[in-house]
Amino acid sequence: MAGTKAGGKAAAATNKSKYGADFYAKIGAQGGKKGKTGGFFANRELARLAGAKGGRISRRTKSAE
C-alpha cells in the first residue's frame, strides 16, 4: 500500500496512535522554529511595511451607488 492514499491514511493513523494526536503539529512547529534566515526575518521593517499595506486593502467590492 505504499505510495497510495490508503497507505498514507494508514501511516498517519499509526503515527497519531504512536506519538499522539498532535504529531503533525509538533513536527511542523519544529521545522518552523529551526529556520533563522530568509523571508521577512531578514528585514523586520519590510515586514512591517508589507503588513501595513495589506491591512489597508479592502476586500469589499466597490458599490456603484
C-alpha positions as semicolon CSV with decimal commas, in nm:
position;residue;x (nm);y (nm);z (nm)
1;M;0,000;0,000;0,000
2;A;0,299;0,231;0,000
3;G;0,250;0,541;-0,210
4;T;-0,130;0,527;-0,219
5;K;-0,394;0,740;-0,049
6;A;-0,497;0,442;0,163
7;G;-0,136;0,383;0,265
8;G;-0,093;0,747;0,359
9;K;-0,402;0,738;0,576
10;A;-0,282;0,418;0,743
11;A;0,061;0,572;0,811
12;A;-0,100;0,887;0,952
13;A;-0,320;0,679;1,181
14;T;-0,019;0,481;1,300
15;N;0,184;0,796;1,370
16;K;-0,104;0,954;1,560
17;S;-0,163;0,643;1,770
18;K;0,209;0,601;1,850
19;Y;0,305;0,964;1,908
20;G;-0,021;1,144;1,992
21;A;-0,296;1,322;1,801
22;D;-0,084;1,637;1,765
23;F;0,207;1,453;1,596
24;Y;0,197;1,653;1,272
25;A;0,151;1,985;1,454
26;K;0,459;1,911;1,666
27;I;0,688;1,820;1,375
28;G;0,563;2,121;1,178
29;A;0,642;2,351;1,470
30;Q;0,991;2,203;1,500
31;G;1,061;2,279;1,138
32;G;0,930;2,633;1,169
33;K;1,148;2,704;1,472
34;K;1,465;2,577;1,304
35;G;1,463;2,840;1,027
36;K;1,660;3,152;1,116
37;T;1,714;3,319;0,781
38;G;1,521;3,425;0,477
39;G;1,174;3,561;0,438
40;F;1,076;3,859;0,648
41;F;1,306;3,751;0,930
42;A;1,592;3,921;0,750
43;N;1,417;4,259;0,725
44;R;1,166;4,336;1,000
45;E;1,093;4,687;0,874
46;L;0,999;4,549;0,531
47;A;0,764;4,305;0,703
48;R;0,603;4,590;0,895
49;L;0,551;4,795;0,579
50;A;0,409;4,499;0,387
51;G;0,165;4,420;0,668
52;A;0,050;4,782;0,683
53;K;0,000;4,788;0,306
54;G;-0,202;4,465;0,316
55;G;-0,413;4,595;0,602
56;R;-0,518;4,899;0,401
57;I;-0,651;4,692;0,110
58;S;-1,027;4,644;0,134
59;R;-1,170;4,308;0,036
60;R;-1,519;4,450;-0,005
61;T;-1,636;4,518;-0,356
62;K;-1,698;4,877;-0,455
63;S;-2,069;4,954;-0,477
64;A;-2,185;5,164;-0,772
65;E;-2,434;5,388;-0,594
